[in-house]
Amino acid sequence: MLRRDAVLGAIFVPNGTPLAEGAVLRNPALAASLRALAELGADALHRGPIAAEIARVVRGHANAGMMTADDLAGYAPRRAEALCRRYREWRVCVPPPPSGGLAVLQILGLLEHIDIGRLAPAGAEAALLLGDAGRLAFADRNRFLADPVDIPVPVAGLLDPAYLLLRAQALDAARAVTPRAGNPRLVPAPQRDTPGGTAHLSIVDADGRAVSMTTTVEGPFGAHIGVGGFVLNNQLTDFSFLPELDGMPVANRVAGGKRPRSSMSPAMVFDAEGRLVAVTGSPGGARIIGYVAQSLVALLDWGMDAQAVAALPHVGPFNLFVELEEGTAAAAHAPTLQARGAEVRVLPMPSGLNLIRVRRNGAAVLLQGGADPRREGMALGE
């Protein structure tokens, strides 16, 4: 695929031959773009030669888009407050819609009505409850979540304790749920009109400042279009492909000036005194929501160390399915979950999860890092 693009082909497949392992990759065009960013800031991407080239290659692509230089000049990031909710004695904070963080908080809000901490982390009961709480959250996500500037999202209703308590009544370790969207309060009337290219960083510095950051170009190498030594993202595919479903407009349909729904769910956890407890997040497309929710349950309910959390066999939701990680102890639960009514898929689940757990002993602070052993990346610290 990279050979089809002149810029990316010259970088990664020079003279038509893929670079050998250990070869030095030289990218002077990216160096020039980074110098322009250092000098001009974000304007280097929104105006001037790089912006003009982005618009040109998008319009000239075989699957041509309609992007113009004015589109890039008119784009502005939105600063949004974190979305936070209590989970037992902790406070968990995630990005607001259209990110996947709302679904993570819903999963936790459902599970807080169950003493999941007494269940074996690798057991069938925990697997079914994690999967079913996630499937209920996915049903709400698919029905209600989109860019809140375009479609009012009933965030308060979806996180309302009474609503989540009602939804949680369906959870049963002996019997799978039927995942349907609920009816949260203040729902507005509908308006008529694998590994991928995602990465996550969890950071805590020597002064205790923390960052949980997930970033993406969507698929591997994004849209397979290169400009200025970098790739353009393929984020348009995060919109719903169908504008209507069963005669009703889909919240996450495509619209001008609208941001697509995302599964990215970088999270931070704080204790009752406001002190940092954990930083976590993962790549993984729509499976990010399940990866992050499982990591939070493992940290907070099961008290696991960071690396043990990162290596834990994955169990998570994917729309109607409970997914179990192939080749792990989780996969052995497939017959049990199916017998209890769950729709199950067993498949590879290389999350790329990485996290930091903060432990305290009096004045002493210990940082524990964990990185998914299934993919590249490691935990480093001094």
C-alpha positions as CSV (number, residue, x, y, z in Angstrom):
1,M,0.0,0.0,0.0
2,L,2.8,2.4,0.8
3,R,4.3,2.1,-2.7
4,R,1.2,3.7,-4.1
5,D,2.1,7.0,-2.4
6,A,5.2,8.9,-3.7
7,V,6.0,10.5,-0.4
8,L,5.6,7.4,1.8
9,G,7.0,5.0,-0.8
10,A,10.3,7.0,-1.0
11,I,10.6,6.9,2.8
12,F,9.6,3.4,3.7
13,V,10.0,1.5,0.4
14,P,13.0,3.2,-1.3
15,N,13.5,2.0,-4.9
16,G,10.6,-0.4,-4.4
17,T,12.4,-2.4,-1.7
18,P,11.2,-2.4,2.0
19,L,13.8,-1.3,4.5
20,A,15.6,-4.2,6.2
21,E,15.5,-4.6,9.9
22,G,18.1,-2.4,11.5
23,A,18.4,0.0,8.5
24,V,18.6,3.7,9.1
25,L,15.3,5.4,8.0
26,R,16.0,9.0,6.8
27,N,13.1,11.4,6.6
28,P,14.4,14.9,5.7
29,A,10.9,16.1,4.7
30,L,9.6,15.4,8.2
31,A,12.6,17.2,9.7
32,A,11.6,20.3,7.6
33,S,8.0,20.0,8.7
34,L,9.1,19.8,12.4
35,R,11.3,22.9,11.9
36,A,8.2,24.7,10.4
37,L,6.2,23.6,13.5
38,A,8.9,24.9,15.9
39,E,8.9,28.2,14.1
40,L,5.2,28.8,13.3
41,G,3.4,26.6,15.7
42,A,0.1,25.0,14.6
43,D,-0.2,27.6,11.8
44,A,2.4,25.6,9.9
45,L,-0.3,22.9,9.4
46,H,-3.3,25.2,9.0
47,R,-1.8,27.7,6.5
48,G,1.0,28.0,4.1
49,P,2.8,25.4,2.0
50,I,2.2,22.3,4.1
51,A,-1.6,23.1,4.3
52,A,-1.8,23.7,0.6
53,E,0.0,20.4,-0.1
54,I,-2.4,18.5,2.2
55,A,-5.4,19.9,0.4
56,R,-3.8,19.2,-3.0
57,V,-3.0,15.5,-2.4
58,V,-6.4,14.8,-0.8
59,R,-8.2,16.2,-3.8
60,G,-5.9,14.5,-6.2
61,H,-6.0,11.1,-4.6
62,A,-7.5,8.1,-6.5
63,N,-10.3,8.2,-3.9
64,A,-10.5,11.9,-4.0
65,G,-11.7,14.0,-1.1
66,M,-13.1,17.6,-1.1
67,M,-10.7,19.2,1.4
68,T,-9.6,22.8,0.7
69,A,-6.9,25.0,2.2
70,D,-9.8,27.0,3.7
71,D,-10.9,23.9,5.6
72,L,-7.6,23.6,7.3
73,A,-7.4,27.4,8.0
74,G,-10.8,27.3,9.6
75,Y,-10.1,24.3,11.9
76,A,-9.6,25.1,15.6
77,P,-9.1,22.7,18.5
78,R,-11.7,22.7,21.2
79,R,-10.6,22.8,24.9
80,A,-12.9,20.6,27.0
81,E,-13.2,19.8,30.7
82,A,-12.4,16.3,31.8
83,L,-15.4,14.1,32.5
84,C,-15.1,12.6,36.0
85,R,-17.2,10.2,38.0
86,R,-16.7,8.4,41.4
87,Y,-16.1,4.7,41.3
88,R,-16.3,3.3,44.8
89,E,-13.8,5.5,46.8
90,W,-11.9,6.7,43.8
91,R,-12.5,9.4,41.2
92,V,-11.9,8.4,37.5
93,C,-11.4,11.1,34.9
94,V,-11.5,10.7,31.1
95,P,-12.0,12.9,28.0
96,P,-15.6,13.9,27.3
97,P,-17.6,12.9,24.2
98,P,-17.0,12.2,21.4
99,S,-14.2,10.1,23.1
100,G,-14.8,6.6,24.4
101,G,-14.3,7.7,28.0
102,L,-18.1,8.0,28.7
103,A,-18.5,4.3,27.9
104,V,-15.6,3.4,30.3
105,L,-17.4,5.4,33.1
106,Q,-20.6,3.6,32.3
107,I,-19.0,0.2,32.6
108,L,-17.6,1.2,36.0
109,G,-20.9,2.7,37.1
110,L,-22.6,-0.6,36.3
111,L,-20.0,-2.8,38.0
112,E,-19.9,-0.7,41.2
113,H,-23.2,-2.5,42.1
114,I,-21.4,-5.8,42.1
115,D,-18.6,-7.0,44.4
116,I,-16.4,-7.9,41.4
117,G,-13.4,-7.6,43.7
118,R,-14.2,-11.0,45.3
119,L,-14.2,-12.8,41.9
120,A,-11.1,-14.3,40.4
121,P,-9.6,-12.0,37.8
122,A,-9.2,-14.8,35.3
123,G,-12.5,-16.5,36.1
124,A,-15.6,-17.0,34.0
125,E,-17.9,-15.0,36.3
126,A,-15.6,-11.9,36.0
127,A,-15.3,-12.4,32.3
128,L,-19.1,-12.4,31.8
129,L,-19.7,-9.4,34.0
130,L,-17.0,-7.4,32.3
131,G,-18.3,-8.4,28.9
132,D,-21.9,-7.7,29.7
133,A,-21.3,-4.3,31.4
134,G,-19.4,-3.4,28.3
135,R,-22.1,-4.6,25.9
136,L,-24.7,-2.5,27.7
137,A,-22.4,0.6,27.5
138,F,-21.8,-0.1,23.8
139,A,-25.5,-0.3,23.2
140,D,-25.9,3.2,24.7
141,R,-22.8,4.4,22.9
142,N,-24.0,3.3,19.5
143,R,-27.4,5.0,20.1
144,F,-26.5,8.3,21.7
145,L,-22.8,9.2,21.3
146,A,-21.5,11.6,18.7
147,D,-19.9,15.1,18.6
148,P,-21.9,17.0,21.2
149,V,-21.6,20.2,19.1
150,D,-23.7,18.6,16.4
151,I,-25.9,16.2,18.5
152,P,-26.8,16.9,22.1
153,V,-25.4,13.9,24.1
154,P,-27.2,13.0,27.3
155,V,-24.0,12.7,29.4
156,A,-25.7,13.4,32.7
157,G,-28.5,10.9,32.0
158,L,-26.1,8.2,30.9
159,L,-24.0,8.6,34.1
160,D,-27.0,9.1,36.4
161,P,-26.7,6.7,39.4
162,A,-30.4,5.8,39.2
163,Y,-30.1,5.0,35.5
164,L,-27.0,2.9,35.9
165,L,-28.5,1.1,38.9
166,L,-31.5,0.2,36.8
167,R,-29.3,-1.0,34.0
168,A,-27.1,-3.0,36.4
169,Q,-30.1,-5.1,37.5
170,A,-29.7,-7.1,34.3
171,L,-26.1,-8.1,35.2
172,D,-25.9,-11.7,36.4
173,A,-22.7,-13.9,36.4
174,A,-24.9,-16.9,35.6
175,R,-26.8,-15.5,32.6
176,A,-25.8,-13.1,29.8
177,V,-27.7,-9.9,29.1
178,T,-29.5,-8.8,26.0
179,P,-27.6,-5.6,25.2
180,R,-30.1,-2.9,24.2
181,A,-29.8,0.9,24.5
182,G,-31.5,2.3,27.6
183,N,-33.6,5.5,28.0
184,P,-31.5,8.0,30.0
185,R,-33.1,11.2,31.1
186,L,-32.9,14.4,29.0
187,V,-32.5,12.5,25.8
188,P,-33.1,15.0,23.0
189,A,-35.3,14.2,20.0
190,P,-33.3,13.0,17.0
191,Q,-32.3,15.9,14.7
192,R,-33.4,15.4,11.1
193,D,-31.1,16.5,8.4
194,T,-6.1,-4.9,14.8
195,P,-3.2,-3.2,15.6
196,G,-3.9,0.2,14.1
197,G,-2.4,3.6,13.9
198,T,-3.0,4.4,17.5
199,A,-0.6,4.9,20.4
200,H,-0.9,5.7,24.1
201,L,1.5,7.3,26.6
202,S,1.1,7.2,30.4
203,I,3.6,9.6,32.1
204,V,4.3,10.8,35.6
205,D,7.3,13.1,36.1
206,A,9.5,13.7,39.2
207,D,7.2,16.5,40.4
208,G,4.1,14.3,40.3
209,R,2.6,15.9,37.1
210,A,0.8,13.3,35.0
211,V,-0.3,12.8,31.4
212,S,-2.5,10.2,29.9
213,M,-2.5,10.7,26.1
214,T,-3.9,8.6,23.3
215,T,-3.2,9.7,19.7
216,T,-4.2,8.2,16.4
217,V,-4.1,8.3,12.6
218,E,-6.8,5.7,12.7
219,G,-5.5,2.8,10.6
220,P,-1.9,1.7,10.1
221,F,-0.2,4.5,8.2
222,G,-3.6,6.4,8.3
223,A,-4.9,7.2,4.9
224,H,-1.7,6.0,3.2
225,I,-1.2,9.5,2.0
226,G,2.1,11.4,2.9
227,V,2.8,15.1,3.0
228,G,5.8,16.7,4.4
229,G,7.3,13.4,5.6
230,F,4.2,12.4,7.7
231,V,1.0,10.5,7.1
232,L,-2.5,12.0,6.9
233,N,-5.1,10.3,9.2
234,N,-8.0,8.2,8.1
235,Q,-10.3,9.5,10.8
236,L,-13.3,9.9,8.5
237,T,-13.9,6.2,8.9
238,D,-14.8,6.8,12.6
239,F,-18.1,8.2,11.5
240,S,-21.0,5.8,10.9
241,F,-21.1,4.6,7.3
242,L,-24.9,4.8,7.3
243,P,-26.7,8.1,8.0
244,E,-29.9,6.3,9.0
245,L,-30.8,3.1,10.7
246,D,-34.3,1.7,10.9
247,G,-35.6,5.0,9.6
248,M,-33.9,7.1,12.3
249,P,-30.9,9.4,11.8
250,V,-27.7,8.0,13.3
251,A,-26.1,10.3,15.8
252,N,-22.6,9.7,14.5
253,R,-23.4,10.4,10.9
254,V,-21.1,12.5,8.7
255,A,-21.6,16.3,8.8
256,G,-19.5,19.3,7.9
257,G,-17.4,20.7,10.8
258,K,-18.3,17.6,13.0
259,R,-15.8,15.5,14.9
260,P,-16.2,11.7,14.6
261,R,-16.9,9.5,17.5
262,S,-13.7,8.0,19.0
263,S,-12.9,5.1,21.3
264,M,-9.8,6.7,22.8
265,S,-10.1,6.6,26.6
266,P,-7.1,7.9,28.4
267,A,-7.9,7.8,32.1
268,M,-6.6,9.1,35.4
269,V,-7.6,8.0,38.9
270,F,-7.5,10.0,42.1
271,D,-8.1,9.1,45.7
272,A,-10.5,10.8,48.1
273,E,-7.8,13.4,48.9
274,G,-7.3,14.2,45.3
275,R,-4.0,12.4,45.0
276,L,-3.0,10.6,41.8
277,V,-3.6,6.8,42.0
278,A,-3.2,5.6,38.4
279,V,-2.7,6.7,34.8
280,T,-3.9,4.2,32.1
281,G,-4.8,4.0,28.5
282,S,-4.5,1.9,25.3
283,P,-4.6,1.8,21.6
284,G,-6.9,-0.8,19.9
285,G,-9.8,0.9,18.0
286,A,-13.2,0.2,19.5
287,R,-11.6,-2.3,21.9
288,I,-9.9,0.5,23.7
289,I,-13.0,0.9,25.9
290,G,-12.9,-2.7,27.1
291,Y,-9.1,-2.6,27.6
292,V,-9.2,0.5,29.7
293,A,-12.3,-0.6,31.8
294,Q,-10.7,-4.0,32.5
295,S,-7.4,-2.3,33.5
296,L,-9.3,0.0,36.0
297,V,-11.2,-2.9,37.5
298,A,-7.9,-4.9,37.8
299,L,-6.1,-1.9,39.5
300,L,-8.9,-0.7,41.8
301,D,-11.0,-3.9,42.6
302,W,-8.3,-6.6,42.3
303,G,-5.4,-4.5,43.6
304,M,-3.0,-5.8,40.9
305,D,0.4,-4.4,40.2
306,A,0.8,-2.4,37.0
307,Q,2.6,-5.0,34.9
308,A,0.2,-7.8,36.0
309,V,-2.6,-5.6,34.8
310,A,-0.9,-5.0,31.4
311,A,-0.4,-8.8,31.0
312,L,-3.9,-9.9,32.2
313,P,-5.8,-12.0,29.6
314,H,-8.2,-9.7,27.8
315,V,-12.0,-9.9,28.2
316,G,-14.1,-7.1,26.7
317,P,-17.1,-5.9,24.8
318,F,-17.4,-5.3,21.1
319,N,-21.0,-4.3,20.3
320,L,-23.1,-7.5,20.7
321,F,-20.1,-9.7,21.5
322,V,-18.1,-10.7,24.5
323,E,-14.6,-11.0,23.2
324,L,-12.0,-13.3,24.8
325,E,-8.3,-13.3,24.1
326,E,-7.1,-16.1,22.0
327,G,-4.4,-18.4,23.4
328,T,-5.0,-17.3,27.0
329,A,-6.9,-18.6,30.0
330,A,-9.7,-16.2,29.0
331,A,-10.4,-18.2,25.8
332,A,-11.1,-21.3,27.9
333,H,-14.3,-19.6,29.2
334,A,-16.0,-19.5,25.8
335,P,-18.1,-22.6,26.3
336,T,-19.2,-21.4,29.8
337,L,-20.2,-18.0,28.6
338,Q,-22.0,-19.4,25.5
339,A,-23.9,-21.8,27.8
340,R,-25.0,-18.7,29.8
341,G,-26.3,-17.0,26.7
342,A,-23.5,-14.7,25.6
343,E,-22.4,-14.2,22.0
344,V,-18.7,-14.9,22.2
345,R,-15.8,-14.4,19.9
346,V,-12.2,-15.7,20.6
347,L,-9.5,-13.7,18.8
348,P,-6.1,-12.0,19.2
349,M,-6.4,-8.9,21.4
350,P,-3.0,-7.1,21.3
351,S,-4.0,-4.0,23.3
352,G,-0.8,-2.0,23.7
353,L,-2.1,-1.0,27.1
354,N,0.4,1.0,29.3
355,L,-0.2,2.3,32.7
356,I,1.4,3.7,35.9
357,R,0.2,2.8,39.4
358,V,1.1,5.2,42.3
359,R,1.5,3.5,45.6
360,R,2.1,5.4,48.9
361,N,3.7,4.3,52.2
362,G,3.6,7.4,54.4
363,A,5.7,10.0,52.7
364,A,7.3,7.5,50.3
365,V,5.8,7.3,46.8
366,L,6.4,4.3,44.5
367,L,5.6,4.4,40.8
368,Q,4.9,1.1,39.2
369,G,4.9,1.0,35.4
370,G,3.3,-1.7,33.2
371,A,3.4,-2.2,29.4
372,D,1.5,-4.7,27.3
373,P,3.9,-7.6,26.5
374,R,2.0,-8.4,23.4
375,R,3.2,-5.3,21.5
376,E,6.2,-2.9,21.3
377,G,6.7,-0.6,24.2
378,M,8.1,-0.8,27.7
379,A,7.9,0.9,31.1
380,L,10.8,3.2,31.9
381,G,11.7,5.2,34.9
382,E,14.4,6.3,37.3
